[in-house]
Amino acid sequence: MKLEDYSGAEAFQVEKRSMFAAEWLPLCAEGQLAQPGDFVSASVGGWSVFGVRDGEGVLRILRNACRHQNMPVVNTPSGHCESFRCRFHGWTYDLQGRFLSAPAPVAPKDPGSPDLHLAPLATTLTAGIAFFRLGAGPDASAAAVPPDLGAAPPAYGGTLTTEIACNWKVCVEQLLAGQSPSPDFAWHWPLLAVRRAGAVTVVEQVVPHTFLRTRLFTHVFGAPADDHRPAAATLKQACETLQAERAAGTLAADKGALTADFHRRLGEAYARAAVA
Ligand code: FES
């Protein structure tokens, strides 16, 4: 990896088009969308999406792009609603993303057209985590199946959200540092780490928000999420220190086999982008 891969918009755009467009990506824990109308939105690797539990209890993930002029329909990270109204000109969608109505001055010519519905994305649930896939990019067939997270976790205990001023790769490297694959620790390319300790399972989900902003979801199963608040704060501090070292021109050697494997897969993704 090069230093500029950690701080430049150019590398992030390459990752957006060549990796994140093709891979199965986690959005949230299923437990964050417990009730009909609950939603979570995020920019994941530069792709704006949101997940919602619809009126029939089905969890859906959709592109967060209004069919009127492509602006984001959902503008808060999480919440609860009966329908989605785009704040720009008032187009309104139901919990399945279907177009409902629009003010007369901006109403579409054919309000019955299915092209007016928000674009649904391939969605799946595994071990309490909701994944989506855009299925685009130069290597769209690279990830035919979502990662296997193993056995179902214990009861959902909550999710901590930590905003970190670092590139997403710094956060991944910090999660992997000094770790090796074992029954108690697993890394799932590109954005998830799963740790097990007795009856508790912690899923660390990296959300690449922009090239210098990362959101970390710490999903806790089998214990209250608040128990892990100190650990999340420590991780944030470590990531921001590491990012500052990158900015100062220090690129540390790989810390362990998992970090080396992460860098190898990144290199492959960059190479695919180069020939696309
Ligand atoms: S962009 Fe959404 S209503 Fe115009």
py3Dmol code that shows the C-alpha trace and the ligand (Angstrom):
import py3Dmol

protein = """\
ATOM      1  CA  MET A   1       0.000   0.000   0.000  1.00  0.00           C
ATOM      2  CA  LYS A   2       1.100   3.561  -0.630  1.00  0.00           C
ATOM      3  CA  LEU A   3       0.645   6.460   1.777  1.00  0.00           C
ATOM      4  CA  GLU A   4      -1.688   8.263  -0.614  1.00  0.00           C
ATOM      5  CA  ASP A   5      -3.994   5.231  -0.627  1.00  0.00           C
ATOM      6  CA  TYR A   6      -4.908   6.226   2.946  1.00  0.00           C
ATOM      7  CA  SER A   7      -5.613   9.878   2.416  1.00  0.00           C
ATOM      8  CA  GLY A   8      -6.638  10.526  -1.162  1.00  0.00           C
ATOM      9  CA  ALA A   9     -10.017  10.753  -2.788  1.00  0.00           C
ATOM     10  CA  GLU A  10      -8.610   9.041  -5.863  1.00  0.00           C
ATOM     11  CA  ALA A  11      -7.955   5.715  -4.090  1.00  0.00           C
ATOM     12  CA  PHE A  12     -11.408   5.884  -2.512  1.00  0.00           C
ATOM     13  CA  GLN A  13     -13.005   6.315  -5.935  1.00  0.00           C
ATOM     14  CA  VAL A  14     -11.095   3.297  -7.248  1.00  0.00           C
ATOM     15  CA  GLU A  15     -12.270   1.257  -4.251  1.00  0.00           C
ATOM     16  CA  LYS A  16     -15.836   2.473  -4.752  1.00  0.00           C
ATOM     17  CA  ARG A  17     -15.949   1.385  -8.385  1.00  0.00           C
ATOM     18  CA  SER A  18     -13.781  -1.724  -8.319  1.00  0.00           C
ATOM     19  CA  MET A  19     -14.524  -3.262  -4.908  1.00  0.00           C
ATOM     20  CA  PHE A  20     -17.519  -1.883  -3.143  1.00  0.00           C
ATOM     21  CA  ALA A  21     -19.674  -1.961  -6.282  1.00  0.00           C
ATOM     22  CA  ALA A  22     -19.091  -5.689  -6.629  1.00  0.00           C
ATOM     23  CA  GLU A  23     -18.902  -7.111  -3.115  1.00  0.00           C
ATOM     24  CA  TRP A  24     -21.572  -8.128  -0.651  1.00  0.00           C
ATOM     25  CA  LEU A  25     -21.385  -5.340   1.944  1.00  0.00           C
ATOM     26  CA  PRO A  26     -22.828  -5.186   5.463  1.00  0.00           C
ATOM     27  CA  LEU A  27     -25.254  -2.361   6.239  1.00  0.00           C
ATOM     28  CA  CYS A  28     -26.385  -2.971   9.821  1.00  0.00           C
ATOM     29  CA  ALA A  29     -27.492  -5.525  12.382  1.00  0.00           C
ATOM     30  CA  GLU A  30     -30.946  -6.938  11.823  1.00  0.00           C
ATOM     31  CA  GLY A  31     -31.746  -5.855  15.380  1.00  0.00           C
ATOM     32  CA  GLN A  32     -31.332  -2.193  14.393  1.00  0.00           C
ATOM     33  CA  LEU A  33     -34.428  -2.645  12.217  1.00  0.00           C
ATOM     34  CA  ALA A  34     -36.623  -4.415  14.745  1.00  0.00           C
ATOM     35  CA  GLN A  35     -39.957  -2.729  13.984  1.00  0.00           C
ATOM     36  CA  PRO A  36     -41.797  -1.909  10.737  1.00  0.00           C
ATOM     37  CA  GLY A  37     -40.730   1.591   9.761  1.00  0.00           C
ATOM     38  CA  ASP A  38     -37.291   1.397  11.411  1.00  0.00           C
ATOM     39  CA  PHE A  39     -34.548   2.502   9.007  1.00  0.00           C
ATOM     40  CA  VAL A  40     -30.756   2.885   8.870  1.00  0.00           C
ATOM     41  CA  SER A  41     -28.991   4.864   6.151  1.00  0.00           C
ATOM     42  CA  ALA A  42     -25.323   5.130   5.299  1.00  0.00           C
ATOM     43  CA  SER A  43     -22.854   5.895   2.585  1.00  0.00           C
ATOM     44  CA  VAL A  44     -20.983   2.588   2.336  1.00  0.00           C
ATOM     45  CA  GLY A  45     -17.861   2.892   0.249  1.00  0.00           C
ATOM     46  CA  GLY A  46     -19.341   5.918  -1.482  1.00  0.00           C
ATOM     47  CA  TRP A  47     -22.678   4.230  -2.250  1.00  0.00           C
ATOM     48  CA  SER A  48     -25.671   5.823  -0.554  1.00  0.00           C
ATOM     49  CA  VAL A  49     -28.143   3.180   0.599  1.00  0.00           C
ATOM     50  CA  PHE A  50     -30.702   2.620   3.324  1.00  0.00           C
ATOM     51  CA  GLY A  51     -32.292  -0.373   4.979  1.00  0.00           C
ATOM     52  CA  VAL A  52     -35.869  -0.472   6.223  1.00  0.00           C
ATOM     53  CA  ARG A  53     -38.257  -2.962   7.823  1.00  0.00           C
ATOM     54  CA  ASP A  54     -41.407  -2.730   5.724  1.00  0.00           C
ATOM     55  CA  GLY A  55     -45.024  -3.046   6.882  1.00  0.00           C
ATOM     56  CA  GLU A  56     -44.968  -6.803   6.311  1.00  0.00           C
ATOM     57  CA  GLY A  57     -41.832  -7.259   8.398  1.00  0.00           C
ATOM     58  CA  VAL A  58     -39.477  -7.753   5.438  1.00  0.00           C
ATOM     59  CA  LEU A  59     -36.043  -6.139   5.676  1.00  0.00           C
ATOM     60  CA  ARG A  60     -35.190  -4.307   2.456  1.00  0.00           C
ATOM     61  CA  ILE A  61     -32.128  -2.388   1.336  1.00  0.00           C
ATOM     62  CA  LEU A  62     -32.547   0.258  -1.359  1.00  0.00           C
ATOM     63  CA  ARG A  63     -30.489   2.859  -3.187  1.00  0.00           C
ATOM     64  CA  ASN A  64     -30.890   6.179  -1.394  1.00  0.00           C
ATOM     65  CA  ALA A  65     -31.474   8.127  -4.590  1.00  0.00           C
ATOM     66  CA  CYS A  66     -34.754   9.882  -5.358  1.00  0.00           C
ATOM     67  CA  ARG A  67     -36.239   9.029  -8.743  1.00  0.00           C
ATOM     68  CA  HIS A  68     -36.979  12.677  -9.372  1.00  0.00           C
ATOM     69  CA  GLN A  69     -33.505  14.215  -9.454  1.00  0.00           C
ATOM     70  CA  ASN A  70     -31.324  11.567  -7.816  1.00  0.00           C
ATOM     71  CA  MET A  71     -30.989  13.343  -4.465  1.00  0.00           C
ATOM     72  CA  PRO A  72     -30.873  11.358  -1.178  1.00  0.00           C
ATOM     73  CA  VAL A  73     -34.331  10.606   0.178  1.00  0.00           C
ATOM     74  CA  VAL A  74     -33.172   9.568   3.670  1.00  0.00           C
ATOM     75  CA  ASN A  75     -30.966  12.138   5.377  1.00  0.00           C
ATOM     76  CA  THR A  76     -30.606  10.859   8.937  1.00  0.00           C
ATOM     77  CA  PRO A  77     -28.472   7.856   9.967  1.00  0.00           C
ATOM     78  CA  SER A  78     -31.374   6.058  11.624  1.00  0.00           C
ATOM     79  CA  GLY A  79     -34.971   6.543  12.690  1.00  0.00           C
ATOM     80  CA  HIS A  80     -38.550   5.425  12.317  1.00  0.00           C
ATOM     81  CA  CYS A  81     -41.190   6.561   9.820  1.00  0.00           C
ATOM     82  CA  GLU A  82     -44.407   5.620   8.046  1.00  0.00           C
ATOM     83  CA  SER A  83     -43.191   6.691   4.606  1.00  0.00           C
ATOM     84  CA  PHE A  84     -40.231   8.510   3.055  1.00  0.00           C
ATOM     85  CA  ARG A  85     -40.688  12.049   1.745  1.00  0.00           C
ATOM     86  CA  CYS A  86     -37.840  13.555  -0.246  1.00  0.00           C
ATOM     87  CA  ARG A  87     -37.086  16.950   1.243  1.00  0.00           C
ATOM     88  CA  PHE A  88     -36.084  18.505  -2.055  1.00  0.00           C
ATOM     89  CA  HIS A  89     -39.404  18.542  -3.931  1.00  0.00           C
ATOM     90  CA  GLY A  90     -41.683  16.254  -1.960  1.00  0.00           C
ATOM     91  CA  TRP A  91     -41.770  12.975  -3.843  1.00  0.00           C
ATOM     92  CA  THR A  92     -43.013  10.364  -1.369  1.00  0.00           C
ATOM     93  CA  TYR A  93     -42.332   6.603  -1.175  1.00  0.00           C
ATOM     94  CA  ASP A  94     -43.762   3.805   0.961  1.00  0.00           C
ATOM     95  CA  LEU A  95     -41.739   1.471   3.198  1.00  0.00           C
ATOM     96  CA  GLN A  96     -41.049  -0.785   0.225  1.00  0.00           C
ATOM     97  CA  GLY A  97     -39.671   2.136  -1.755  1.00  0.00           C
ATOM     98  CA  ARG A  98     -42.681   2.358  -4.054  1.00  0.00           C
ATOM     99  CA  PHE A  99     -43.578   5.786  -5.378  1.00  0.00           C
ATOM    100  CA  LEU A 100     -46.708   7.124  -3.694  1.00  0.00           C
ATOM    101  CA  SER A 101     -47.196  10.749  -4.684  1.00  0.00           C
ATOM    102  CA  ALA A 102     -45.631  14.073  -5.641  1.00  0.00           C
ATOM    103  CA  PRO A 103     -46.793  17.695  -5.512  1.00  0.00           C
ATOM    104  CA  ALA A 104     -48.561  18.725  -8.725  1.00  0.00           C
ATOM    105  CA  PRO A 105     -45.833  21.065 -10.026  1.00  0.00           C
ATOM    106  CA  VAL A 106     -43.232  18.249  -9.960  1.00  0.00           C
ATOM    107  CA  ALA A 107     -45.511  15.241 -10.515  1.00  0.00           C
ATOM    108  CA  PRO A 108     -44.309  12.605 -12.991  1.00  0.00           C
ATOM    109  CA  LYS A 109     -46.232  12.142 -16.235  1.00  0.00           C
ATOM    110  CA  ASP A 110     -46.915   8.448 -15.520  1.00  0.00           C
ATOM    111  CA  PRO A 111     -47.317   8.000 -11.745  1.00  0.00           C
ATOM    112  CA  GLY A 112     -47.942   4.262 -12.249  1.00  0.00           C
ATOM    113  CA  SER A 113     -44.559   3.595 -13.818  1.00  0.00           C
ATOM    114  CA  PRO A 114     -42.399   1.071 -11.896  1.00  0.00           C
ATOM    115  CA  ASP A 115     -39.401   3.183 -12.895  1.00  0.00           C
ATOM    116  CA  LEU A 116     -40.469   5.642 -10.195  1.00  0.00           C
ATOM    117  CA  HIS A 117     -39.839   3.200  -7.352  1.00  0.00           C
ATOM    118  CA  LEU A 118     -36.583   3.454  -5.394  1.00  0.00           C
ATOM    119  CA  ALA A 119     -34.087   0.916  -6.712  1.00  0.00           C
ATOM    120  CA  PRO A 120     -34.058  -2.257  -4.573  1.00  0.00           C
ATOM    121  CA  LEU A 121     -30.756  -4.000  -3.950  1.00  0.00           C
ATOM    122  CA  ALA A 122     -29.998  -7.685  -3.493  1.00  0.00           C
ATOM    123  CA  THR A 123     -30.346  -8.194   0.263  1.00  0.00           C
ATOM    124  CA  THR A 124     -29.610 -11.076   2.589  1.00  0.00           C
ATOM    125  CA  LEU A 125     -29.363 -11.747   6.310  1.00  0.00           C
ATOM    126  CA  THR A 126     -26.683 -13.875   7.836  1.00  0.00           C
ATOM    127  CA  ALA A 127     -25.932 -14.363  11.530  1.00  0.00           C
ATOM    128  CA  GLY A 128     -27.894 -11.247  12.477  1.00  0.00           C
ATOM    129  CA  ILE A 129     -26.223  -8.935   9.928  1.00  0.00           C
ATOM    130  CA  ALA A 130     -27.972  -7.440   6.865  1.00  0.00           C
ATOM    131  CA  PHE A 131     -25.928  -7.423   3.654  1.00  0.00           C
ATOM    132  CA  PHE A 132     -26.550  -5.827   0.274  1.00  0.00           C
ATOM    133  CA  ARG A 133     -24.914  -6.014  -3.102  1.00  0.00           C
ATOM    134  CA  LEU A 134     -24.902  -3.519  -5.932  1.00  0.00           C
ATOM    135  CA  GLY A 135     -23.696  -6.124  -8.441  1.00  0.00           C
ATOM    136  CA  ALA A 136     -21.820  -3.620 -10.585  1.00  0.00           C
ATOM    137  CA  GLY A 137     -18.239  -2.662 -11.308  1.00  0.00           C
ATOM    138  CA  PRO A 138     -15.498  -4.293 -13.384  1.00  0.00           C
ATOM    139  CA  ASP A 139     -15.671  -7.584 -11.497  1.00  0.00           C
ATOM    140  CA  ALA A 140     -19.351  -7.916 -10.705  1.00  0.00           C
ATOM    141  CA  SER A 141     -19.164 -11.699 -10.445  1.00  0.00           C
ATOM    142  CA  ALA A 142     -16.403 -11.631  -7.810  1.00  0.00           C
ATOM    143  CA  ALA A 143     -18.678 -12.121  -4.846  1.00  0.00           C
ATOM    144  CA  ALA A 144     -21.425 -14.548  -5.704  1.00  0.00           C
ATOM    145  CA  VAL A 145     -22.311 -15.281  -2.104  1.00  0.00           C
ATOM    146  CA  PRO A 146     -22.175 -13.201   1.075  1.00  0.00           C
ATOM    147  CA  PRO A 147     -19.616 -14.140   3.723  1.00  0.00           C
ATOM    148  CA  ASP A 148     -20.405 -17.088   5.967  1.00  0.00           C
ATOM    149  CA  LEU A 149     -20.371 -15.686   9.505  1.00  0.00           C
ATOM    150  CA  GLY A 150     -20.824 -19.086  11.123  1.00  0.00           C
ATOM    151  CA  ALA A 151     -23.346 -20.071  13.737  1.00  0.00           C
ATOM    152  CA  ALA A 152     -26.222 -17.796  14.685  1.00  0.00           C
ATOM    153  CA  PRO A 153     -25.109 -15.419  17.444  1.00  0.00           C
ATOM    154  CA  PRO A 154     -26.749 -15.115  20.857  1.00  0.00           C
ATOM    155  CA  ALA A 155     -29.503 -12.569  21.481  1.00  0.00           C
ATOM    156  CA  TYR A 156     -28.852  -9.096  20.068  1.00  0.00           C
ATOM    157  CA  GLY A 157     -27.667  -6.710  22.789  1.00  0.00           C
ATOM    158  CA  GLY A 158     -27.388  -3.491  20.787  1.00  0.00           C
ATOM    159  CA  THR A 159     -25.079  -1.540  18.509  1.00  0.00           C
ATOM    160  CA  LEU A 160     -22.540   1.162  19.316  1.00  0.00           C
ATOM    161  CA  THR A 161     -21.759   3.755  16.648  1.00  0.00           C
ATOM    162  CA  THR A 162     -18.292   5.315  16.644  1.00  0.00           C
ATOM    163  CA  GLU A 163     -17.311   8.055  14.194  1.00  0.00           C
ATOM    164  CA  ILE A 164     -13.589   7.900  13.455  1.00  0.00           C
ATOM    165  CA  ALA A 165     -11.476  10.449  11.581  1.00  0.00           C
ATOM    166  CA  CYS A 166      -9.525   7.936   9.528  1.00  0.00           C
ATOM    167  CA  ASN A 167      -9.489   6.085   6.259  1.00  0.00           C
ATOM    168  CA  TRP A 168     -11.470   2.834   6.437  1.00  0.00           C
ATOM    169  CA  LYS A 169      -8.337   0.745   5.734  1.00  0.00           C
ATOM    170  CA  VAL A 170      -6.680   2.148   8.865  1.00  0.00           C
ATOM    171  CA  CYS A 171      -9.667   0.943  10.893  1.00  0.00           C
ATOM    172  CA  VAL A 172      -9.481  -2.522   9.342  1.00  0.00           C
ATOM    173  CA  GLU A 173      -5.747  -2.708   9.996  1.00  0.00           C
ATOM    174  CA  GLN A 174      -6.302  -1.762  13.623  1.00  0.00           C
ATOM    175  CA  LEU A 175      -8.928  -4.484  14.007  1.00  0.00           C
ATOM    176  CA  LEU A 176      -6.587  -7.055  12.454  1.00  0.00           C
ATOM    177  CA  ALA A 177      -3.341  -6.016  14.128  1.00  0.00           C
ATOM    178  CA  GLY A 178      -1.741  -8.942  15.899  1.00  0.00           C
ATOM    179  CA  GLN A 179      -4.748 -11.213  15.278  1.00  0.00           C
ATOM    180  CA  SER A 180      -4.712 -14.580  13.630  1.00  0.00           C
ATOM    181  CA  PRO A 181      -7.657 -16.685  12.475  1.00  0.00           C
ATOM    182  CA  SER A 182      -9.033 -18.821  15.296  1.00  0.00           C
ATOM    183  CA  PRO A 183     -12.389 -20.055  16.613  1.00  0.00           C
ATOM    184  CA  ASP A 184     -12.518 -16.761  18.560  1.00  0.00           C
ATOM    185  CA  PHE A 185     -11.601 -14.349  15.761  1.00  0.00           C
ATOM    186  CA  ALA A 186     -12.567 -14.249  12.105  1.00  0.00           C
ATOM    187  CA  TRP A 187     -12.079 -11.622   9.420  1.00  0.00           C
ATOM    188  CA  HIS A 188     -14.627 -11.411   6.617  1.00  0.00           C
ATOM    189  CA  TRP A 189     -13.480  -9.429   3.607  1.00  0.00           C
ATOM    190  CA  PRO A 190     -13.885  -6.560   3.170  1.00  0.00           C
ATOM    191  CA  LEU A 191     -15.605  -4.939   6.155  1.00  0.00           C
ATOM    192  CA  LEU A 192     -16.347  -7.295   9.072  1.00  0.00           C
ATOM    193  CA  ALA A 193     -14.511  -8.806  12.017  1.00  0.00           C
ATOM    194  CA  VAL A 194     -16.195 -11.262  14.393  1.00  0.00           C
ATOM    195  CA  ARG A 195     -14.875 -11.882  17.896  1.00  0.00           C
ATOM    196  CA  ARG A 196     -16.233 -14.503  20.268  1.00  0.00           C
ATOM    197  CA  ALA A 197     -15.585 -14.581  23.999  1.00  0.00           C
ATOM    198  CA  GLY A 198     -17.575 -17.199  25.867  1.00  0.00           C
ATOM    199  CA  ALA A 199     -21.266 -16.405  25.462  1.00  0.00           C
ATOM    200  CA  VAL A 200     -20.623 -13.007  23.832  1.00  0.00           C
ATOM    201  CA  THR A 201     -20.166 -12.339  20.113  1.00  0.00           C
ATOM    202  CA  VAL A 202     -18.998  -8.917  18.907  1.00  0.00           C
ATOM    203  CA  VAL A 203     -19.252  -8.016  15.233  1.00  0.00           C
ATOM    204  CA  GLU A 204     -17.151  -5.009  14.260  1.00  0.00           C
ATOM    205  CA  GLN A 205     -18.521  -3.493  11.042  1.00  0.00           C
ATOM    206  CA  VAL A 206     -16.439  -0.903   9.223  1.00  0.00           C
ATOM    207  CA  VAL A 207     -18.460   1.633   7.209  1.00  0.00           C
ATOM    208  CA  PRO A 208     -16.218   3.535   4.754  1.00  0.00           C
ATOM    209  CA  HIS A 209     -18.068   6.842   4.756  1.00  0.00           C
ATOM    210  CA  THR A 210     -15.594   9.075   2.914  1.00  0.00           C
ATOM    211  CA  PHE A 211     -11.865   8.677   2.341  1.00  0.00           C
ATOM    212  CA  LEU A 212     -11.119  10.290   5.723  1.00  0.00           C
ATOM    213  CA  ARG A 213     -14.266   9.434   7.667  1.00  0.00           C
ATOM    214  CA  THR A 214     -15.146   5.992   8.898  1.00  0.00           C
ATOM    215  CA  ARG A 215     -18.093   4.837  10.949  1.00  0.00           C
ATOM    216  CA  LEU A 216     -17.644   1.758  13.114  1.00  0.00           C
ATOM    217  CA  PHE A 217     -20.667  -0.259  14.148  1.00  0.00           C
ATOM    218  CA  THR A 218     -19.966  -2.520  17.121  1.00  0.00           C
ATOM    219  CA  HIS A 219     -22.809  -5.037  17.165  1.00  0.00           C
ATOM    220  CA  VAL A 220     -22.922  -6.901  20.468  1.00  0.00           C
ATOM    221  CA  PHE A 221     -24.713 -10.229  20.902  1.00  0.00           C
ATOM    222  CA  GLY A 222     -25.127 -11.912  24.266  1.00  0.00           C
ATOM    223  CA  ALA A 223     -24.399  -8.820  26.401  1.00  0.00           C
ATOM    224  CA  PRO A 224     -25.433  -5.146  26.615  1.00  0.00           C
ATOM    225  CA  ALA A 225     -23.694  -3.032  23.975  1.00  0.00           C
ATOM    226  CA  ASP A 226     -22.715  -0.426  26.563  1.00  0.00           C
ATOM    227  CA  ASP A 227     -20.272  -2.928  28.071  1.00  0.00           C
ATOM    228  CA  HIS A 228     -18.100  -2.357  24.994  1.00  0.00           C
ATOM    229  CA  ARG A 229     -18.105   1.454  24.999  1.00  0.00           C
ATOM    230  CA  PRO A 230     -14.605   1.764  26.538  1.00  0.00           C
ATOM    231  CA  ALA A 231     -13.154  -0.655  23.970  1.00  0.00           C
ATOM    232  CA  ALA A 232     -14.759   1.300  21.117  1.00  0.00           C
ATOM    233  CA  ALA A 233     -13.302   4.563  22.455  1.00  0.00           C
ATOM    234  CA  THR A 234      -9.840   2.977  22.661  1.00  0.00           C
ATOM    235  CA  LEU A 235     -10.142   1.728  19.086  1.00  0.00           C
ATOM    236  CA  LYS A 236     -11.157   5.196  17.876  1.00  0.00           C
ATOM    237  CA  GLN A 237      -8.114   6.756  19.522  1.00  0.00           C
ATOM    238  CA  ALA A 238      -5.775   4.114  18.084  1.00  0.00           C
ATOM    239  CA  CYS A 239      -7.191   4.573  14.566  1.00  0.00           C
ATOM    240  CA  GLU A 240      -6.870   8.345  14.671  1.00  0.00           C
ATOM    241  CA  THR A 241      -3.273   8.053  15.911  1.00  0.00           C
ATOM    242  CA  LEU A 242      -2.487   5.626  13.097  1.00  0.00           C
ATOM    243  CA  GLN A 243      -4.085   7.958  10.553  1.00  0.00           C
ATOM    244  CA  ALA A 244      -1.963  10.839  11.862  1.00  0.00           C
ATOM    245  CA  GLU A 245       1.134   8.665  11.397  1.00  0.00           C
ATOM    246  CA  ARG A 246       0.105   8.000   7.791  1.00  0.00           C
ATOM    247  CA  ALA A 247      -0.347  11.733   7.256  1.00  0.00           C
ATOM    248  CA  ALA A 248       3.132  12.297   8.694  1.00  0.00           C
ATOM    249  CA  GLY A 249       4.576   9.832   6.188  1.00  0.00           C
ATOM    250  CA  THR A 250       4.925   6.683   8.284  1.00  0.00           C
ATOM    251  CA  LEU A 251       3.783   3.440   6.707  1.00  0.00           C
ATOM    252  CA  ALA A 252       4.202   0.588   9.188  1.00  0.00           C
ATOM    253  CA  ALA A 253       4.961  -2.976   8.124  1.00  0.00           C
ATOM    254  CA  ASP A 254       2.137  -5.500   8.103  1.00  0.00           C
ATOM    255  CA  LYS A 255       1.208  -6.638  11.596  1.00  0.00           C
ATOM    256  CA  GLY A 256       0.406 -10.298  11.128  1.00  0.00           C
ATOM    257  CA  ALA A 257      -0.914 -12.652   8.495  1.00  0.00           C
ATOM    258  CA  LEU A 258      -4.441 -11.224   8.404  1.00  0.00           C
ATOM    259  CA  THR A 259      -3.188  -7.712   7.657  1.00  0.00           C
ATOM    260  CA  ALA A 260      -0.937  -9.106   4.925  1.00  0.00           C
ATOM    261  CA  ASP A 261      -3.907 -10.954   3.443  1.00  0.00           C
ATOM    262  CA  PHE A 262      -6.018  -7.790   3.597  1.00  0.00           C
ATOM    263  CA  HIS A 263      -3.331  -5.886   1.679  1.00  0.00           C
ATOM    264  CA  ARG A 264      -3.016  -8.708  -0.860  1.00  0.00           C
ATOM    265  CA  ARG A 265      -6.749  -8.584  -1.616  1.00  0.00           C
ATOM    266  CA  LEU A 266      -6.675  -4.808  -1.841  1.00  0.00           C
ATOM    267  CA  GLY A 267      -3.818  -5.075  -4.316  1.00  0.00           C
ATOM    268  CA  GLU A 268      -5.856  -7.504  -6.421  1.00  0.00           C
ATOM    269  CA  ALA A 269      -8.815  -5.126  -6.417  1.00  0.00           C
ATOM    270  CA  TYR A 270      -6.609  -2.207  -7.500  1.00  0.00           C
ATOM    271  CA  ALA A 271      -5.123  -4.375 -10.257  1.00  0.00           C
ATOM    272  CA  ARG A 272      -8.610  -5.269 -11.539  1.00  0.00           C
ATOM    273  CA  ALA A 273      -9.481  -1.593 -11.600  1.00  0.00           C
ATOM    274  CA  ALA A 274      -6.305  -0.813 -13.539  1.00  0.00           C
ATOM    275  CA  VAL A 275      -7.188  -3.197 -16.368  1.00  0.00           C
ATOM    276  CA  ALA A 276     -10.905  -2.362 -16.460  1.00  0.00           C
TER     277      ALA A 276
END
"""
ligand_1 = """\
4
FES
S -35.020 15.167 -5.855
Fe -36.450 14.129 -4.600
S -38.294 15.185 -4.941
Fe -36.899 16.175 -6.252
"""
view = py3Dmol.view(width=600, height=400)
view.addModel(protein, "pdb")
view.setStyle({"model": 0}, {"cartoon": {"style": "trace"}})
view.addModel(ligand_1, "xyz")
view.setStyle({"model": 1}, {"stick": {}})
view.zoomTo()
view.show()
